[in-house]
Structure formats: C-alpha cells, structure tokens
Amino acid sequence: MKITDATEALSALAQPSRLSVFRWLVRQYPARVAAGDIGQALDIAPATLSFHLATLERAGLLQHQREGRSRLY
C-alpha cells in the first residue's frame, strides 16, 4: 500500500461516525447491506450517512453495488 493511500484511509477513519460505519460493516461481512439499514442500525440521518459512505469509498475502504434503487455495501 502506498503511503498516500494509507494516509487517506486513516484520515477517513479518524472521524468517529465513519469509524463506526466501517466497523459495523466489517462485522456484517460477507453480507451486503443496504445504506438505509446502515443508517437505521447506527442512527445516522440519510444525508449524513451518504456523505460518510462516499468518503469511505473514495478512501478505498469500501465499495458499493447497485441493486435496483438500492446501494449495497
């Protein structure tokens, strides 16, 4: 892993809500989970969750898969 990639990943996880989302998703693995289910489980508003998921995805820590109108992580 390149230093810049590691720095970006660690920076993304330095925010408590994003760390909670990441940890929760790791515990759900290998199941794919809809964004709405993540928000409900962690009590995070949809707009806020969308921002955090996008940040984690840009950092290379997760990927989404489209299934109909849902995004599965």
Secondary structure, 3 states (H helix, E strand, C coil): CCHHHHHHHHHHHCCHHHHHHHHHHHHHCCCCCEHHHHHHHHCCCHHHHHHHHHHHHHCCCCCCEEECCEEEC
